[in-house]
Amino acid sequence: MEKLIVKFLSDSLTQEELEKLRDWLAIPDNQKVFESYVKSNQDLLQLLHSAKADETYPKIWNKIKESEKPVKKLNSRIHIYTASAAALVLLLGSVLIMRHLLSPRVVVEDLVDTGKAVVLKLGNGQTQVLNMSDTLVNVTNDGSVKGVFAADQLNYYQGENAQAAQGAPEKNTIEVPNGRQFKLVLSDSTIVYLNSGTTFTYPVHFANADKREVFLQGEAFFDVTSDKHHPFVVCSDDIHVEVLGTRFNFSGYEKQHHSEVVLVEGAVKMAGKKTKGYSMGEVILKPGFKGELHKDTDSIAVEEVDTYLFTAWMNGKLIFRDKTFNEILETLERHFNVKIINRNEELGASRFNTSFGKDVKLERILFYFKKVYGMDYSIEENTIIIK
């Protein structure tokens, strides 16, 4: 059983092993034992995401065995909503879902809609709906340049030897709905990964332009092709970012009180658009740093960060660091394309450090918060109500 517990924590059980562990967890005393292991070892999550599997299992089990020794009680001032406890969401969620398999289910997944199509608005006013069955889309006004579309990717790059386009470029807009992500390759071979609920406007080519300028509302990761003579500029309603060739994440959703840029590689110059001429208040980011623009004051705060935490969404992972429950719900709404109303003000203002793996179900996330934090929820008229 020791091996099954460790494999379950690392999400590597076979179906047969899962059934065996589920039978074991059906005994209440076994559930308590397993939960006590997990609660006593907040660093297990880091082990699960670091070493190779063969090296990780012994380390995890050693940690579990150590938890059998008496431990000092936590300071009573630590609230039930502490961020450190929230970091166990993946592990405790795994335990609690076993109980859930033995109890009546609340159907949440019926509300999740990830089948909504990405919409491409052409410069001539026409609209294209990009369905998965499409293979080629004419993306220009005169048909001189085509973008190949397949499998959630639209490609405008025609190769290094392609003839340069002439005249004023047509500007297109991609609208990525909640519950979807999209990859775009621009005409200069810059790659843009667009997150859920994002609108992105761009020219179909950059010919005869002093700078390569695009407009973003939402979140995207940019892998910019270097061009010293033509800076790449990303604009939103609140922020202005200029680069030559770099890799960075840009987040600026309309409902958020801040916009942020996280630099992975290269260099970035950013400033609030309210700053006249972008000269005052500009900051230069170094790799591994985040610049956060507070919309109310137009001030930028810079801090060193783990860039993976801000780019994991491209791999389907949800990672939250020092985020309020309300901020987490906003992300869940976009990620799963659902509507959530929170009526629990105390929980809404509480901050968490938590992570959810790829393909985790919304029902599992809600079930975790319900069992561990006493949150209750219901479904009313296709809306999830947090009580």
N, C-alpha and C positions, 0 to 999 in steps of 0.2 A: 504493500500500500504506500510505502514511502516514495517509491519511484513514481507511482501514479499521481501523487500529490504534487511533486515537483514538475512533472510533465504537464499537469493541468494548469499550474501557475504560468508556465511558459507557452501555453496554448499549442501543445504538440501531441495531444492524446489522439489515439485512433478511436473510431466509433465503438469498438468492442471495449476498449479501456474506459471510455467515457461512461458506458453503461455500468461497468463494474464499480467505478467511483461513485456514480449516482446512487447505486444500491447502498453503498457504504454510508453516503451522506444522508440517506433516508432515515438513519438512526439519529435522533436528536443529540445524544451525547457526542457522536462523531462530528456533527455540525459545530458544536461548541468548541471541540478540540481544534478543528481546522481553523475556525475564525480566530481563536486565541493565538495560533501560530502566526497568522497574517498580521493581526493587530500589533503584535510585539516586534515586528521586523519591518520598519518603514523603509529600509534600504534595499529590500528585495527587488523592488521595481527597477532600480539601477542595474542590479545583477542580471536581470532578465533581458536587458537591452544592451549588454556590453560584450561579454566573452562568448566563445563558441559554446554550443549546447553541451558538449561533453565536459567542458570545464565549468560551466555554470551550474549544472545540477548538484555536484558535490558541495559547492559553495552555498547554494540555497539551503540544502538540507542541513548543513552545519549551522546555519543561522536559525533554522527551525528548531533544531535540537537544543541550541543555546537558550531558546525562549522558555524551556522547561524549568530553568533556574529562577529563583525568586527575583523579582525586579521591583525597583522603587516606584511608588505611585507617582503619576504626573502631577504637576502643580495644579491645584484646584481652580486656579484662575484661567486655565486653558479652556476655552469655550468649545462646545461640541462642534462648532463649525470651523475649527482651526484648519489652516491650510496644510499643515503637515499631515493631519489625518486624512485630508482629502486626497493626498498623493497616493493613497491606497486604492483608488477607485477601480483600477484594473483588476487588482488582486481580490478585493472584497466582492467586486461585481462578479467575478468568476465563481466565488463561493456561493453567493446569494442566488445566482441564476440556477444553481442546482436545486435549491428549495423551490424556486419558481417553477421548475419543471414538474414539481409534485403538487402544485396548487393551481387553481383556476387562473386562466390567462386574461389579462386585459388587452384587448386588441388595439394596439397603437399603430402597428405597421400598415394598417389599412389607410391611415392618413398620409403616409409617406409617399410622395410622388416624385420620382427621379426621371420620369419619362418625358418631361416637358422639353420641347425643342429649343435649340439655340437659334436666334434670329439674326440674320444679316441684312442691314439696311444699306442699300446702295446709294451712291452719290446722286443718281438720277431720280431718287424718290421711290424706286421699286424696293420690294422686300422679298428676301429669300428665306424660307424656313429650311434649316439644315437638319434633315433627318438622317439617321444612321444609314439608311439605304442609298443615300445620294453618293455619287462618286466624282462628279465634276460640276463646278459652279462657275458661271461667267460672272466675274466680279467687277468689270469695268463698264463704263458708259458706251464706249465704241467697240468693245470686244478685242482690243489690241493686246491685252494682257489677261491671262486667265489664272485663277487660283484653283489649285487642285484640292478638293475636299474629300476626306475619307477618315472614318473612325475618330470623330471629335478633333480633327485637325484641319486647318485651312492654311495652305502654303502659297505664298506669293513669290517666293524666291525662284528665279528662272536660271540660276547658275551664273558663274563669274563671267562667262562669255556672252551672256544675253545682251541684246541691243538695248542701250539706254532709252528709257521712255522720254518723250518730249512733251512740252506743254504743262499746264497746271494740272497737278494730280487730282484725281477724284478721291474724295474722302468717304470711307465706309465706316459703319458702326456695327460692332458685334455686341449683342445683348445675351449674356449668359444667365439663364434663370436660376433660381434657387434649386438646389439638388443636383446641379450639373457643374462640370469643369470643362475647359476648352483650351486647346493649344493652337497658337497662331504663329506662323513664320512670316515675317515681313519681307519686303522686297530686297532689303539689305542683308538678309539672312539672320537678323535679330529674332530670337525666339521669345515669345511671350506666353506664359502660362496663366490663364485667367481663372480665378476662383468663382465660386457660386455668387449669384447676385451682383455681377459686375457688368458695367457698360464701358466699352473701349472704342474710341474713335481714332482713326489712323488714315494716312494717305496710302493708296495702292502702290505708289512709288515715290522716291525721294529726289527725283531729278530736278536739277537747277535750284536746289534749296540750300540756304546757308546752314540750316539746322534741320535735324530730323525730329519733328515735333508730333507728339501724340497726346491724347486726352484720356484720363482714366477716372472712373468713379467706381470704387469697389476695391478689389485686391488682385494683384498680379505679381508674378516673379519674372524679372527681365534678365535675359542673357544677351547683352548688347554686343553687336559686332563692332569692333574698333574702327573708327574713322576720325583721325585727328583734325581733319578739315571740316567735318560736319558733326558737331556735338549732337548727342541724342537727348532730347528734352521731354520729360513727362510732366504734364500739368493736370491739376484737378481744380476744384473750386477754391481750395485753400492752400495749395502747396505747389512749388515749382522745383523740379529736380533736373539737374544737368549733368551728363556724363559723356565720356568719349567711348570707352569700351569697358564694360563691367558686368557684374552679376549682383542683383539686389532685389529685395522684396519691398513692394509698395502697398500700403494699406490705407485706404481713405474712404470708408463707407459714409454715406450721407448722415446716418443716425448717430455715428460715433462722435464723441466730443474731441477727438484728436485724430491726426493722421500720422503715420510713421513710415520711416524708411530704414530698412535693415540691410547693411552692406556686407555681402559675402566676399566679393573680390573686386579689386580696382579702386576707384575713388569716385565720390559723389559730392556735388555741391547742391545744397538744398536751402530754400528760403520760403517763408510764408508769402502768399501772393498779395497780401495786404501791405507788405513792405514795399514802399515805393522804389521802383527800379531794381528790386531784388538785391540791392547792394547792402543795405543795413539789415543786420540780423542773419546774414548768411552763415552757414556752417559747412565745413568740409569734413565728411565722414571718412574714417579709416576702416579697413576690413575688420569685422567683428564688433562693430559699433552700431547702435540704433539712434536715429534722430527722431524725436517725437514732437510734433507741432501741436500745441494746445490752441484750438480754434478760437477760443474766447479772447485770449491775450495775444495771439500771433507770436508767441515765444516758443523757442525750440530748446528742448532738453536733450542732452547727449549722454549715453551710457554704454558701457561694454556689455555685450549679451552673448548667449549661445545661439548662433544663427540658425541652428537646426530647429530650435523651438518655433521659429517663425517661417520655416520653409517646409515643415513636415506635412503640411496640408496637401502638397503636390503628390504625396504618396498615400493620401487618404487618411492620415492620422490627425487627430485633434489633440493639441497640447495647449494647456492653459497655465499661465504663471501669474499669480497675484491678480486674478480676474474675479470680479464679482459674479454672483450667481446670475444676475440679470445679463451681464455681458456674455456669459456662457450660453444662456438661453438664446440670445441674438444669433450667435454662431450656429447653434443647433437648428434654429429656424431656417437659416440659409442652407446649411448642409443637407438637411432632410426635406426641405421645401414643405414645412408645416407652419401652422400658426399656433403660438403659445402665449397665453396670458398668465402673468404671475400675480397672484393676490397675496403672496406671503412676503411682506415687506422686510421682515427680519432676515429671512433667508436670502432675499434678493440683494441685500447690501453686504452679505457675508462674502469673504474672499477665499479663493481656493487655488491650490496647485494640484492639477489633476491631468490625467491623460487617458485617451481612448484609442484603441488600436484600429487598424484598417478594417472596414466592413462591420464594425460593431453596430448593433441594432439600436434604434432609438428607444425601444421598449426596455432594453437592458440598462441603458443609462438612467431612464426614469425610475426603473425598479430599484436601482442602487440608491438613489437619493431618497426614495420612499422608505426603504428598509433601514438605512444607516442614519439618516437625518430626520426621520419622522415626517418627511414631506408627503402630502397626499395630493392626488391629482385625479381628474375625471375628464371625460371626453364629452363636450357639449357642442352640437352643431358643427362637427368637423374641426373643432378647436380644442387643444389641450389646455385645461385650466389647472394651474398650480394653486393649491389651497394653503 
